[in-house]
Amino acid sequence: MKNNFTPTRMNGSNTEADDTKERMIKIVNSLAKSASLLAFILGCLLYYMTGHKVILLPALLESALFLSILLVTKYSKPVYGKRFMFFLHSISIWFFGVLLGPASQIYLFAPFLAFCVFLVFEKPWSQVLVLATSLVAMILVIVNYRYPVIASLPLNKETELYLHWLVIASATLLNGTALYYYAKESRYQNKQLKKLVSQLDKTNQAMRIYVRETTHEIRSPLNVVNSILQNYIETADQSKRTVQVGFAHLEAIHFACQDMQLVVSNALGWSKIEAGKDEIINSPFHFGDWVLHLCDTYEYLAKRRSVHINIALHDNLPEYILADKSKLRTIIVNLLSNAIKFTAFRSIITVKAGMKNGLLVVSVTDQGVGIPADRKEHIFDPYVTEPGQHTESSGLGLPIARHMARMMGGDLTATDNTDGSGSIFTLRIPVEITTAPSSAHHILDFSLLKGLKVLVVDDDPLNHLAFSLALKRMGIEVILADSGPQGLAKALLHQPDAILMDMIMPYASGVEMLSQFRANRDLRHIPFILVSGNSYSEVKEEVTASGADGFLSKPVNIEQLYTILKDLVIMADAQVSTAR
């Protein structure tokens, strides 16, 4: 199910575009109405004074054409209306300038045409071209006065005198109108520019906070990993190739890595939200077991602050639900992480889950200092630290959690803990009760993959190590290459059963290398899996369009790696054998 949520920033840009369109339509329509009225009045007056229908009929046609601009702006783009109005004004001025002769004082309308050029045309080259064309046309009309090619109407002295003042009044009106709208548009643009500068200042400030706080959030778990590893490196016996590591230390490193992964996921998740590219993917899963395992995972971090996580599952909680497991995990993990950060030392965090009025209700209660009433909504803004607290900020976790809750049709709220100090964060979302999926008891049978050869192409040695550890654990022979061309050569030499290739590498990207592999008849049959640290939907679309057989997002989960290799290699071979 695709996301129907559009972030405020995206809506803001659309609203600004709509406002600009409406404003331009009003300006064009106002100028068109005034020009139509002016053409009608002048045409009637000049016909009355001269009696020439050659003045009246074009003037009436001009008046009608100016009114037709209202239909152009209504049923087409405003820019077409602007350009039609400009060319209609230009043709009218030149036509009546030639028809009425020197008494028309065509040069008085030059400022009007110049203002219209800058109002109608946006690109500098088009402004220069149209101004030059208008100037040449005006010069040709004036030259026609001295060296007549097209004869003007004969006018008596009295008519020329009236015409003289009519032209001055018309030119003043048109020039004043154009100048008014030009000045109004300039003021509006200056106002928008100041608004944009203010927004950029706020964005820069937010970016500085974002970098500072994200760096701070990563630094804490990174310090855990660095301290433990540094201790083992410094105390290790250099003569031995192995080091005995305590299980508690391994747990600490694993949890610290999960914590860093959460920070990165939140940062990427916030970028997705701002870009409006988030989506919902529902799947069935056993909620009770899942939430118990999730809380057990975070129990270790809680123990570091002498905090215990107490879990209470209501009897009405269904076994299996249909929901977006990934988003639900993000919400609850962020709530647990914040509760552990802000609760008091030697306290208890309580997690409750149950059904109420058809909604899944999950609450996380801490025993911290609590949140003032006027700050309960503010804490859902990015990077908020409550006054008086000397712990880290809430980061992006709560804004993302609330967004995801509302995206799933529910909400996330914060209230006071009435049974003591602290706060209660309550998640309410609609879920569908379902039955156990066929793969509910899925077991990783690594023996299925034993003996396979997999080529890993990545320019980062650390990724080589990570993939090697996971693949060798499955009994797979690993072939390593650090570039696309080297990977192609090794693939021809070893004929692997599958290829894992990073999307971004020097010399040639993974997508570019895929086309070379597909062009080689000795390699085109090998399953080709692209790997990327970016899991955005557009990257997945690029992978699909490239024709790759699969996609993995870093950090790669061993279960995902096992599943994709089993499906692409083992199951594909089984289908081929059955077909034979």
C-alpha positions in Angstrom: 0.0 0.0 0.0 1.5 3.3 -1.1 1.9 6.2 1.2 -0.8 8.9 0.9 0.9 11.1 3.4 2.6 14.2 1.9 4.9 16.2 4.2 4.3 19.8 4.9 7.4 20.9 3.0 6.1 19.2 -0.1 2.6 20.7 0.4 4.2 24.1 1.0 6.0 24.1 -2.4 2.8 23.1 -4.2 0.8 25.8 -2.3 3.3 28.4 -3.3 3.1 27.3 -6.9 -0.7 27.5 -6.8 -0.5 31.0 -5.2 1.8 32.2 -7.9 -0.5 30.9 -10.6 -3.6 32.5 -9.0 -1.8 35.8 -8.5 -0.6 35.8 -12.1 -4.1 35.0 -13.4 -5.5 38.0 -11.4 -2.9 40.3 -12.8 -3.5 39.2 -16.4 -7.3 39.2 -16.1 -7.2 42.8 -14.6 -4.9 44.1 -17.4 -7.1 42.3 -20.0 -10.3 43.8 -18.7 -8.9 47.3 -18.4 -7.4 47.0 -21.9 -10.7 45.8 -23.4 -12.6 48.7 -21.8 -10.0 51.2 -23.0 -10.1 49.8 -26.6 -13.9 50.0 -26.7 -14.0 53.6 -25.4 -11.2 54.8 -27.6 -12.7 53.1 -30.6 -16.1 54.7 -30.1 -14.6 58.1 -29.4 -12.3 58.1 -32.5 -15.2 56.8 -34.7 -17.4 59.6 -33.4 -14.6 62.2 -34.1 -13.5 60.8 -37.5 -16.4 58.8 -38.8 -14.0 56.1 -40.1 -15.2 52.5 -39.6 -11.6 51.3 -40.2 -11.0 52.6 -36.7 -14.2 51.3 -35.0 -14.2 47.7 -36.3 -10.6 46.9 -35.4 -11.1 48.6 -32.0 -14.2 46.4 -31.3 -12.3 43.3 -32.4 -9.4 44.3 -30.2 -11.8 44.7 -27.2 -13.3 41.3 -27.8 -9.8 39.7 -28.2 -8.7 41.2 -24.8 -11.8 39.7 -23.2 -10.9 36.3 -24.7 -7.8 36.3 -22.6 -10.0 35.5 -19.6 -10.9 32.2 -21.3 -7.2 31.5 -22.1 -6.2 31.9 -18.4 -9.1 29.9 -17.2 -8.8 26.9 -19.5 -5.0 27.0 -20.3 -1.8 28.1 -18.7 -1.6 31.7 -17.5 1.6 32.2 -19.4 -0.3 31.8 -22.7 -2.7 34.6 -21.6 0.3 36.9 -20.7 2.0 36.4 -24.0 -1.3 36.8 -26.0 -2.0 40.0 -24.2 1.4 41.4 -24.9 1.3 40.6 -28.6 -2.2 42.0 -28.8 -1.1 45.3 -27.2 1.9 45.5 -29.5 -0.1 44.8 -32.7 -2.8 47.3 -31.6 -0.2 50.1 -30.9 1.6 49.5 -34.2 -1.7 49.2 -36.2 -3.2 52.4 -34.8 0.2 54.1 -34.9 0.3 53.6 -38.6 -3.4 54.3 -39.1 -3.6 57.6 -37.2 -0.1 58.9 -38.2 2.1 61.1 -36.1 -0.8 62.3 -34.0 -0.9 58.8 -32.4 2.5 59.6 -30.6 3.4 55.9 -30.5 6.6 56.5 -28.6 4.5 57.3 -25.5 3.6 53.6 -25.2 7.3 52.5 -25.2 7.5 52.4 -21.4 4.3 50.3 -21.3 5.6 47.7 -23.7 8.9 47.6 -21.8 7.1 47.0 -18.4 5.0 44.3 -20.1 8.1 42.5 -21.4 9.5 42.2 -17.9 6.2 41.1 -16.5 5.5 38.5 -19.3 8.8 37.0 -20.2 11.1 35.5 -17.5 14.2 34.4 -19.4 16.7 37.2 -20.1 17.3 36.2 -23.7 13.6 36.3 -24.5 13.3 39.7 -22.8 16.1 41.1 -24.9 14.7 39.6 -28.1 11.2 40.9 -27.6 12.4 44.4 -26.6 14.6 44.5 -29.7 11.8 43.4 -31.9 9.4 46.0 -30.3 12.0 48.7 -30.8 12.5 47.9 -34.4 8.8 47.8 -35.1 8.3 51.2 -33.4 11.2 52.7 -35.4 9.6 51.4 -38.6 6.3 53.0 -37.7 8.0 56.3 -37.1 10.0 56.0 -40.3 6.7 55.4 -42.1 5.5 58.9 -40.9 8.4 60.5 -42.8 8.6 58.2 -45.8 5.0 56.9 -46.1 4.6 53.4 -47.4 1.2 52.9 -45.7 -0.9 56.0 -45.8 -2.5 57.2 -42.6 -6.0 58.5 -42.3 -6.5 62.3 -43.1 -7.3 64.1 -39.8 -8.2 67.8 -39.4 -6.5 70.0 -36.8 -9.3 69.8 -34.3 -9.4 66.0 -34.4 -5.6 65.8 -34.1 -5.8 68.1 -31.0 -8.4 65.8 -29.4 -6.4 62.7 -30.4 -3.2 64.2 -28.9 -4.8 64.5 -25.5 -6.6 61.1 -25.8 -3.3 59.4 -26.6 -1.5 61.1 -23.6 -4.4 60.0 -21.3 -4.3 56.5 -22.7 -0.5 56.2 -22.5 -0.5 57.5 -19.0 -3.2 55.1 -17.9 -1.5 52.1 -19.6 2.0 53.1 -18.3 0.7 53.7 -14.8 -1.2 50.3 -14.7 1.9 48.4 -16.0 4.2 50.3 -13.5 1.8 49.5 -10.7 1.7 45.8 -11.4 5.4 45.7 -12.1 6.1 47.4 -8.7 3.6 45.1 -7.0 5.2 42.0 -8.5 8.7 43.3 -7.5 7.5 43.8 -3.9 6.0 40.4 -3.8 9.2 38.8 -5.2 11.3 40.7 -2.6 9.0 39.5 0.1 9.3 35.9 -1.2 13.1 36.3 -1.3 13.2 37.4 2.3 11.0 34.5 3.2 13.3 32.1 1.4 16.3 33.6 3.1 14.6 33.1 6.4 13.7 29.5 5.6 17.3 28.9 4.5 18.6 30.3 7.8 16.2 28.0 9.7 17.2 25.0 7.5 20.9 25.7 8.1 20.2 26.0 11.8 18.2 22.7 11.7 21.0 21.1 9.7 23.6 22.1 12.3 21.4 20.7 15.1 20.8 17.6 13.0 24.5 16.9 12.4 25.4 17.7 16.1 22.7 15.6 17.6 23.1 12.7 15.2 26.8 12.6 15.8 26.2 12.7 19.5 23.7 9.8 19.3 26.2 7.7 17.3 29.1 8.6 19.6 27.7 6.9 22.7 27.3 3.4 21.2 30.5 3.8 19.2 32.4 4.5 22.4 31.1 1.2 23.8 32.4 -0.7 20.8 35.7 1.2 20.8 36.3 0.8 24.5 35.7 -3.0 24.5 37.7 -3.7 21.4 40.6 -1.5 22.5 40.7 -3.3 25.8 41.0 -6.7 24.0 43.5 -5.4 21.5 45.8 -3.9 24.2 45.6 -7.0 26.5 45.7 -9.7 23.9 48.7 -12.0 23.6 50.2 -11.1 20.2 51.7 -14.6 19.8 48.2 -16.1 19.7 45.8 -15.8 16.8 42.6 -16.0 18.9 41.3 -14.0 21.8 38.7 -15.2 24.3 35.9 -12.7 24.5 33.3 -12.5 27.2 29.7 -13.1 26.1 28.5 -10.0 28.0 31.0 -7.9 26.0 29.8 -9.5 22.7 26.2 -8.6 23.7 27.3 -5.1 24.5 29.0 -4.7 21.1 26.0 -6.2 19.3 23.5 -3.9 21.1 25.7 -0.8 20.4 25.7 -1.7 16.7 21.9 -2.0 16.8 21.8 1.4 18.5 23.9 2.9 15.8 21.8 1.2 13.1 18.7 2.7 14.7 20.2 6.2 14.6 21.1 5.8 10.9 17.7 4.3 10.1 16.0 7.2 11.8 18.1 9.7 9.8 17.2 7.9 6.6 13.6 7.5 7.7 13.3 11.3 8.3 14.7 12.0 4.8 12.1 9.6 3.4 9.3 11.4 5.3 10.5 14.8 4.1 10.7 13.5 0.5 7.3 12.0 0.7 8.6 8.6 -0.3 7.5 6.5 2.7 5.2 3.5 2.2 3.4 0.8 4.1 4.0 -2.9 3.7 1.7 -5.1 5.8 2.6 -8.7 6.7 1.3 -11.2 9.2 3.3 -12.0 12.4 3.0 -13.2 15.9 2.8 -9.9 17.9 3.2 -11.3 21.4 6.4 -13.3 20.7 7.7 -10.4 18.6 7.2 -7.7 21.2 8.7 -10.0 23.9 11.8 -10.6 21.9 12.1 -6.9 21.1 11.9 -5.9 24.8 14.4 -8.7 25.7 16.8 -7.2 23.2 16.6 -3.8 24.9 16.8 -5.3 28.4 20.6 -5.2 28.1 20.8 -1.5 27.5 18.3 -1.0 30.4 20.5 -3.0 32.7 23.4 -0.6 32.1 21.3 2.0 33.9 19.9 -0.5 36.5 16.6 -0.3 34.8 14.2 -3.3 34.3 11.7 -3.6 31.5 8.4 -5.1 32.7 6.1 -6.5 30.0 2.3 -7.0 30.4 0.4 -8.5 27.6 -3.4 -8.5 27.9 -5.4 -11.7 27.4 -7.4 -10.1 24.5 -4.2 -9.7 22.4 -4.5 -11.8 19.2 -1.8 -14.2 18.3 -1.2 -13.0 14.8 -1.9 -9.5 13.3 -1.5 -8.0 9.9 0.5 -4.8 10.1 3.7 -3.1 8.9 6.2 -4.9 11.1 9.1 -2.7 10.2 7.3 0.5 11.1 5.8 -1.0 14.2 9.3 -2.0 15.2 10.6 1.5 14.6 7.9 3.0 16.7 8.3 0.7 19.7 12.2 0.7 19.5 12.2 4.5 19.6 9.8 4.5 22.5 11.9 2.0 24.4 15.1 3.8 23.6 13.7 7.2 24.8 12.3 5.6 27.9 15.7 4.1 28.8 17.4 7.4 28.2 15.0 9.5 30.3 13.8 7.2 33.1 15.4 7.4 36.5 18.3 5.1 37.5 17.2 1.9 39.3 13.6 2.3 37.9 11.1 0.2 36.0 9.9 0.7 32.4 6.5 -0.9 31.8 5.4 -2.1 28.4 1.7 -3.0 28.0 -0.1 -4.3 24.9 -3.7 -5.2 24.3 -6.8 -4.5 22.1 -9.3 -1.8 22.8 -12.2 -0.7 20.5 -10.7 -2.6 17.6 -7.3 -0.9 18.0 -3.9 -2.3 19.0 -2.9 -0.3 22.1 0.8 -0.3 23.2 2.0 1.9 26.0 5.5 2.5 27.3 5.7 4.0 30.8 8.9 5.4 32.3 9.7 6.8 35.8 11.6 9.9 34.7 10.9 13.5 35.7 7.9 13.8 33.4 7.0 16.3 30.7 5.3 19.7 31.4 1.8 20.0 29.9 2.9 22.8 27.5 5.7 20.7 26.2 3.9 17.4 25.5 3.3 18.3 21.8 6.7 20.0 21.4 8.6 16.8 22.2 7.4 15.4 18.9 9.6 18.0 17.1 13.1 16.8 16.1 15.9 17.0 18.7 14.1 18.3 21.8 15.6 18.1 25.3 13.4 18.9 28.2 14.5 21.7 30.5 16.3 20.4 33.6 17.3 17.2 31.9 21.0 16.5 31.5 20.6 13.6 29.1 20.6 13.5 25.4 17.8 14.8 23.2 14.9 12.8 21.8 16.5 13.0 18.4 14.4 12.0 15.4 12.8 9.0 17.1 9.5 10.6 18.4 8.8 12.6 15.2 9.3 9.5 13.1 7.3 7.3 15.5 4.3 9.7 15.4 4.5 10.1 11.7 4.5 6.3 11.2 1.6 5.9 13.7 -0.5 8.4 11.8 0.5 6.9 8.5 -0.8 3.6 9.7 -4.1 5.2 10.6 -3.4 5.6 14.3 -1.7 8.0 16.6 1.0 8.4 19.3 0.4 10.5 22.4 2.2 11.4 25.6 0.5 11.7 29.0 1.5 11.9 32.6 2.1 8.7 34.6 -0.8 9.0 37.2 0.7 6.2 39.3 3.9 8.0 39.9 6.5 10.2 38.2 7.3 9.9 34.5 5.4 9.7 31.3 3.3 7.3 29.3 3.6 7.1 25.6 0.6 5.4 24.0 0.4 4.0 20.5 -3.0 3.3 19.0 -3.3 1.8 15.6 -5.9 -0.3 13.7 -4.7 -3.8 12.9 -6.3 -6.8 11.2 -6.4 -10.1 13.1 -5.1 -12.9 10.9 -3.9 -16.5 11.1 -0.4 -17.8 11.1 1.4 -17.5 7.8 2.7 -20.7 6.1 6.3 -19.6 6.8 5.7 -18.9 10.5 8.0 -21.7 11.5 10.7 -20.9 9.0 14.0 -22.6 9.8 17.3 -21.5 8.4 18.7 -24.8 6.9 22.3 -23.7 6.0 23.0 -27.2 4.7 20.9 -26.4 1.6 23.6 -23.8 0.5 26.6 -25.9 1.5 29.1 -26.2 -1.4 27.9 -23.2 -3.4 30.3 -20.6 -4.8 29.3 -16.9 -4.4 31.3 -14.0 -5.9 31.2 -10.8 -3.7 32.2 -7.6 -5.5 32.7 -4.6 -3.3 35.4 -2.0 -3.0 35.3 -1.9 0.8 37.4 -4.6 2.6 35.2 -4.4 5.6 32.2 -5.5 3.5 34.3 -8.3 2.2 34.8 -9.4 5.8 31.1 -9.1 6.7 29.9 -11.1 3.7 32.7 -13.7 4.2 31.7 -14.3 7.8 28.0 -14.7 6.9 28.5 -16.8 3.8 31.1 -19.1 5.3 28.8 -19.7 8.2 26.4 -21.2 5.6 29.1 -23.4 4.1 29.5 -21.3 1.0 32.8 -20.8 -0.8 33.5 -17.1 -1.1 35.3 -15.4 -4.0 36.2 -11.7 -3.5 36.7 -8.9 -5.9 37.2 -5.2 -5.3 36.0 -3.8 -8.6 33.5 -4.5 -11.4 36.1 -5.4 -14.0 38.0 -7.7 -11.5 34.6 -9.3 -10.6 33.9 -10.0 -14.3 37.3 -11.7 -14.7 36.9 -13.8 -11.6 33.3 -14.8 -12.6 34.7 -16.1 -16.0 37.4 -18.0 -14.1 35.4 -19.5 -11.3 31.8 -19.6 -12.7 30.1 -18.9 -9.3 26.5 -19.9 -8.4 25.5 -16.3 -7.5 27.0 -12.8 -7.6 26.6 -10.1 -4.9 27.7 -6.7 -6.3 27.7 -3.3 -4.6 25.9 -0.7 -6.6 28.4 2.1 -6.1 32.0 1.4 -6.9 34.9 3.0 -8.8 35.4 2.4 -12.5 31.9 1.0 -13.0 28.7 0.8 -11.0 26.9 -2.4 -10.2 24.1 -1.5 -12.7 26.7 -0.9 -15.4 28.5 -4.2 -14.6 25.1 -6.0 -14.8 24.7 -5.2 -18.4 28.3 -6.5 -19.1 27.5 -9.8 -17.3 24.2 -10.1 -19.2 26.0 -9.6 -22.5 28.3 -12.5 -21.8 26.6 -15.8 -22.7 28.8 -17.7 -20.2 27.6 -15.5 -17.3 24.1 -14.3 -18.1 22.5 -17.3 -16.4 24.1 -16.6 -13.0 21.8 -14.9 -10.4 22.9 -11.3 -10.0 22.1 -9.6 -6.7 22.7 -5.8 -6.3 23.7 -4.5 -2.8 23.3 -1.0 -1.5 23.5 1.0 1.7 20.5 3.0 0.4 17.1 1.3 0.7 15.0 4.2 -0.8 12.2 3.2 -3.1 13.8 4.9 -6.1 16.9 2.7 -5.6 14.7 -0.4 -5.6 13.0 0.9 -8.7 16.4 1.3 -10.3 17.3 -2.3 -9.4 14.1 -3.6 -10.9 14.6 -1.6 -14.1 18.1 -2.8 -14.4 17.0 -6.5 -14.6 18.8 -7.7 -11.5 17.6 -10.9 -9.9 17.6 -9.5 -6.4 18.4 -6.6 -4.0 19.9 -6.5 -0.5 20.2 -3.4 1.7 23.2 -2.9 4.0 23.7 -3.9 6.7 22.7 -7.3 5.3 20.8 -9.5 7.7 21.9 -13.2 7.5 18.3 -14.4 7.2 17.7 -12.1 4.3 21.0 -13.3 2.7 20.0 -16.9 3.2 16.5 -16.5 1.8 17.6 -14.7 -1.3 20.3 -17.2 -2.1 18.0 -20.1 -1.4 15.3 -18.7 -3.6 17.5 -17.7 -6.5 19.9 -20.6 -6.5 18.5 -23.7 -4.8 14.8 -23.2 -5.7 15.7 -22.1 -9.3 17.8 -25.2 -9.8 15.0 -27.4 -8.4 12.5 -25.9 -10.8 14.9 -26.4 -13.8 15.3 -30.1 -12.8 11.6 -30.6 -12.4 11.0 -29.0 -15.9 13.5 -31.5 -17.4 
